[in-house]
Amino acid sequence: MYLIPTLTSSSGEQALINRTLPKELILRIFSHLDMKTLCRCAQTCRLWNILALDGSNWQQVDLFTFQRDVKAATVENLARRCGGFLKKLSLKGCENIQDSALRSFTAKCANIEHLSLYKCKRVTDATCENLGRHCHKLNHLNLENCTTITDRALKYISDGCHNLQYLNISWCDNIQDKGIQNILAGCPILNTLVMRGCEGLTEQVFAPSIEHMGNLSKINMLSCFVSCETLPEFILFRSTSDIGLDYSLNRCQPASGANYTFNLDHLYHFHKDAKCSR
């Protein structure tokens, strides 16, 4: 799947609709169309090609439907067309996408706020380095199943993406405690942290970072081999906060009865899977 290229000029007379409606009105109409329809419109005539591919129409792009066909050229063309207009991009399931394509994207689309790279398994720490370098407005990042990224990727994000509010690194097996600690220290308004299946984490993951977790309202550690001892100290810190906490974990080792029940009233939701020891 490639974005439609610019059409060459035609010597034929313009269609009646193009002579009747001002360009601004056609552009406004196009702003309400989905991506498939815009691509069809772009093949109609040169004027519609220009207007349909105007960056203002491409502030939100979801390429999941085309995941099997998305190539590097698609992302590079998208970045060139959309530039600073693009705010939300989903490359969910686009397993052919590599760092080289995203390097161009991050440089040209610095205003991106919401990015999903779910299951983009060829993406490495290099992409996160470019995100941290260029995309300072990023507030939502999904790296679930990006299995090659390491703590270094999270360090790049924490250094440059201080507006991050949502981070999903589920099933990223190479992530360890230090990566999480860097994120918590560098992203002060983070409110959701999803770490399902991050088996490299230990029960000490939050210990050095309690003071940086004041805005967190949701933590998901399902399928992480951590201890329930991870929880009480954080709850004690949150006892002075009005923000509820949604905390999920399983496969945890038992904590002492006193610690486990301590201050649980300050949890908004606590999900303890049946696999946890009783």
C-alpha positions as CSV (number, residue, x, y, z in Angstrom):
1,M,0.0,0.0,0.0
2,Y,1.5,3.3,-1.1
3,L,0.0,6.8,-0.7
4,I,-1.3,8.0,-4.0
5,P,1.4,9.9,-5.9
6,T,0.8,13.4,-7.3
7,L,-1.0,13.3,-10.6
8,T,0.4,15.0,-13.7
9,S,-1.5,17.9,-15.1
10,S,-4.2,17.3,-17.7
11,S,-5.0,19.5,-20.7
12,G,-8.7,18.6,-20.4
13,E,-11.3,21.1,-19.1
14,Q,-11.9,21.1,-15.4
15,A,-15.0,19.3,-14.1
16,L,-18.0,21.4,-13.3
17,I,-17.7,20.7,-9.5
18,N,-14.2,22.1,-9.5
19,R,-15.3,25.2,-11.4
20,T,-18.3,25.7,-9.1
21,L,-17.0,25.1,-5.7
22,P,-14.1,27.0,-4.2
23,K,-11.0,25.0,-3.3
24,E,-11.4,25.8,0.4
25,L,-14.9,24.2,0.4
26,I,-13.7,21.0,-1.3
27,L,-10.8,20.9,1.2
28,R,-13.3,21.2,4.1
29,I,-15.4,18.4,2.6
30,F,-12.3,16.2,2.3
31,S,-11.5,16.8,6.0
32,H,-14.5,14.6,6.9
33,L,-13.5,11.6,4.8
34,D,-11.7,8.5,5.9
35,M,-8.3,7.4,4.6
36,K,-9.5,5.0,1.9
37,T,-12.0,7.5,0.5
38,L,-9.3,10.2,0.5
39,C,-7.0,7.9,-1.5
40,R,-9.8,7.3,-4.0
41,C,-10.5,11.0,-4.3
42,A,-6.8,11.6,-4.9
43,Q,-7.0,9.5,-8.1
44,T,-9.8,11.5,-9.6
45,C,-8.0,14.6,-11.0
46,R,-5.0,16.7,-10.3
47,L,-6.9,19.3,-8.2
48,W,-8.5,16.6,-6.0
49,N,-5.1,14.9,-5.8
50,I,-3.6,18.0,-4.3
51,L,-6.5,18.7,-2.0
52,A,-7.0,15.1,-0.8
53,L,-3.3,14.7,0.0
54,D,-3.1,18.1,1.8
55,G,-1.5,17.5,5.2
56,S,-4.4,19.0,7.1
57,N,-6.5,16.0,6.1
58,W,-4.0,13.5,7.6
59,Q,-3.8,14.5,11.2
60,Q,-4.9,11.0,12.3
61,V,-3.7,7.9,10.3
62,D,-4.4,4.2,11.1
63,L,-2.6,1.8,8.8
64,F,-3.7,-1.3,10.6
65,T,-6.1,-2.3,7.7
66,F,-3.1,-2.3,5.4
67,Q,-0.6,-3.9,7.8
68,R,0.6,-6.6,5.5
69,D,1.3,-4.2,2.7
70,V,2.8,-1.2,4.4
71,K,6.4,-0.7,3.3
72,A,9.1,1.7,4.3
73,A,8.1,3.9,1.4
74,T,4.6,4.3,2.7
75,V,5.7,5.8,6.0
76,E,8.3,8.0,4.3
77,N,5.7,9.3,1.8
78,L,3.2,9.8,4.7
79,A,5.8,11.8,6.6
80,R,6.6,13.9,3.6
81,R,2.9,14.6,2.9
82,C,1.7,15.2,6.5
83,G,4.7,16.9,8.0
84,G,3.8,18.9,11.1
85,F,0.1,18.2,10.7
86,L,0.2,14.5,11.8
87,K,-0.7,14.0,15.4
88,K,-1.8,10.4,15.6
89,L,-0.4,7.4,13.8
90,S,-1.1,3.7,14.3
91,L,1.3,1.2,12.7
92,K,-0.3,-1.6,14.6
93,G,0.7,-4.9,13.2
94,C,2.9,-3.4,10.4
95,E,5.7,-5.9,10.9
96,N,7.7,-4.8,7.8
97,I,8.4,-1.4,9.3
98,Q,12.0,-0.9,10.3
99,D,14.0,1.9,11.9
100,S,15.0,3.5,8.6
101,A,11.4,4.4,7.7
102,L,10.7,5.7,11.2
103,R,13.8,7.8,11.2
104,S,12.4,9.9,8.4
105,F,9.0,10.0,10.1
106,T,10.3,11.3,13.4
107,A,12.3,14.0,11.8
108,K,9.4,15.3,9.6
109,C,6.5,14.7,12.0
110,A,7.7,16.3,15.2
111,N,4.2,17.2,16.3
112,I,3.1,13.6,16.7
113,E,1.2,13.1,20.0
114,H,-0.1,9.5,19.8
115,L,2.0,6.7,18.3
116,S,1.3,2.9,18.2
117,L,4.1,0.6,17.1
118,Y,2.3,-2.5,18.5
119,K,3.9,-5.7,17.1
120,C,6.4,-3.8,15.0
121,K,9.0,-6.4,15.8
122,R,11.7,-4.9,13.6
123,V,11.8,-1.7,15.5
124,T,14.8,-1.3,17.8
125,D,16.3,1.2,20.3
126,A,17.2,3.4,17.3
127,T,13.6,4.4,16.7
128,C,13.2,5.4,20.4
129,E,16.3,7.4,20.1
130,N,14.8,9.4,17.2
131,L,11.5,9.8,19.1
132,G,13.3,11.2,22.0
133,R,15.3,13.5,19.8
134,H,12.5,14.9,17.7
135,C,9.0,14.1,19.1
136,H,8.8,16.1,22.3
137,K,5.0,16.4,22.2
138,L,4.5,12.7,22.3
139,N,2.0,11.7,25.1
140,H,0.9,8.2,24.1
141,L,3.3,5.5,23.1
142,N,2.5,1.8,22.5
143,L,5.6,-0.4,22.1
144,E,3.8,-3.7,23.0
145,N,5.5,-6.7,21.4
146,C,8.4,-4.6,20.1
147,T,10.6,-7.4,21.4
148,T,14.0,-6.1,20.5
149,I,13.9,-2.9,22.5
150,T,16.0,-2.6,25.7
151,D,16.4,-0.3,28.7
152,R,18.4,2.0,26.3
153,A,15.2,2.7,24.4
154,L,13.4,3.8,27.5
155,K,16.3,6.1,28.4
156,Y,16.0,7.8,25.1
157,I,12.3,8.3,25.6
158,S,12.7,9.6,29.2
159,D,15.3,12.1,28.0
160,G,13.2,13.6,25.3
161,C,9.5,12.8,25.8
162,H,8.7,14.6,29.0
163,N,5.0,15.0,28.1
164,L,4.4,11.2,28.0
165,Q,1.3,10.2,29.8
166,Y,0.7,6.6,28.5
167,L,3.4,3.9,27.9
168,N,2.8,0.3,27.0
169,I,5.9,-2.0,26.8
170,S,4.1,-5.3,27.3
171,W,6.0,-8.5,26.3
172,C,9.3,-6.5,25.8
173,D,11.4,-9.2,27.4
174,N,14.6,-7.2,27.4
175,I,13.3,-4.4,29.6
176,Q,14.6,-4.5,33.2
177,D,14.2,-2.4,36.3
178,K,16.6,0.4,35.2
179,G,14.5,1.2,32.1
180,I,11.3,1.6,34.1
181,Q,13.1,3.8,36.7
182,N,14.4,6.0,33.9
183,I,10.9,6.5,32.5
184,L,9.5,7.3,35.9
185,A,12.2,9.9,36.5
186,G,12.0,11.5,33.1
187,C,8.3,11.5,32.4
188,P,6.7,13.4,35.4
189,I,3.1,13.3,34.1
190,L,3.0,9.6,33.2
191,N,-0.4,8.2,34.4
192,T,-0.6,4.8,32.8
193,L,2.2,2.2,32.7
194,V,1.4,-1.2,31.1
195,M,4.2,-3.8,31.5
196,R,2.4,-7.1,31.0
197,G,4.8,-10.0,30.4
198,C,8.0,-8.0,31.2
199,E,9.7,-10.9,32.8
200,G,13.0,-9.0,33.3
201,L,11.4,-6.9,36.1
202,T,12.0,-7.6,39.8
203,E,10.2,-6.8,43.0
204,Q,12.6,-3.8,43.4
205,V,11.4,-2.1,40.2
206,F,9.7,0.8,42.0
207,A,11.9,1.0,45.0
208,P,14.2,3.9,43.9
209,S,11.4,5.7,42.1
210,I,8.5,6.1,44.6
211,E,8.8,9.9,44.7
212,H,8.4,10.0,40.9
213,M,5.1,8.1,40.8
214,G,2.7,10.6,42.1
215,N,0.7,10.9,38.9
216,L,0.4,7.2,38.1
217,S,-3.2,6.0,38.2
218,K,-2.8,2.7,36.4
219,I,-0.1,0.0,36.5
220,N,-0.5,-3.3,34.8
221,M,2.1,-6.0,35.6
222,L,0.0,-9.1,34.6
223,S,2.3,-12.0,33.8
224,C,5.3,-10.4,35.4
225,F,7.2,-12.6,37.8
226,V,7.3,-10.0,40.6
227,S,6.5,-10.2,44.3
228,C,3.5,-8.7,45.9
229,E,6.0,-7.0,48.1
230,T,6.4,-4.6,45.2
231,L,3.1,-3.0,46.3
232,P,2.9,-1.9,49.9
233,E,5.6,0.9,49.9
234,F,4.0,2.5,46.9
235,I,0.6,2.4,48.5
236,L,2.0,4.1,51.6
237,F,3.4,6.9,49.4
238,R,0.1,7.2,47.6
239,S,-1.9,7.5,50.9
240,T,-1.5,11.3,50.7
241,S,-2.7,11.5,47.1
242,D,-6.3,11.9,45.9
243,I,-5.5,10.0,42.7
244,G,-6.8,6.4,42.7
245,L,-4.6,3.6,41.5
246,D,-5.6,0.7,39.2
247,Y,-3.0,-2.0,39.8
248,S,-3.0,-5.4,38.1
249,L,-0.6,-8.3,38.6
250,N,-0.4,-12.1,38.7
251,R,2.1,-14.9,39.1
252,C,3.2,-13.0,42.2
253,Q,4.8,-14.5,45.3
254,P,2.9,-14.1,48.6
255,A,3.6,-11.0,50.7
256,S,3.3,-10.9,54.5
257,G,-0.3,-10.5,55.6
258,A,0.4,-7.2,57.3
259,N,2.0,-5.7,54.3
260,Y,-0.4,-7.1,51.8
261,T,-3.5,-5.6,53.4
262,F,-1.8,-2.3,54.4
263,N,-3.6,0.8,53.2
264,L,-5.4,-1.0,50.3
265,D,-8.2,1.5,50.6
266,H,-6.0,3.8,48.5
267,L,-6.2,1.5,45.5
268,Y,-8.9,2.4,43.0
269,H,-8.9,-1.2,41.7
270,F,-6.6,-4.1,42.6
271,H,-6.6,-7.1,40.3
272,K,-4.9,-10.2,41.7
273,D,-5.0,-13.1,39.3
274,A,-5.8,-16.6,40.4
275,K,-2.2,-17.6,39.7
276,C,-1.0,-15.5,42.6
277,S,-0.1,-17.5,45.7
278,R,-2.7,-17.2,48.4
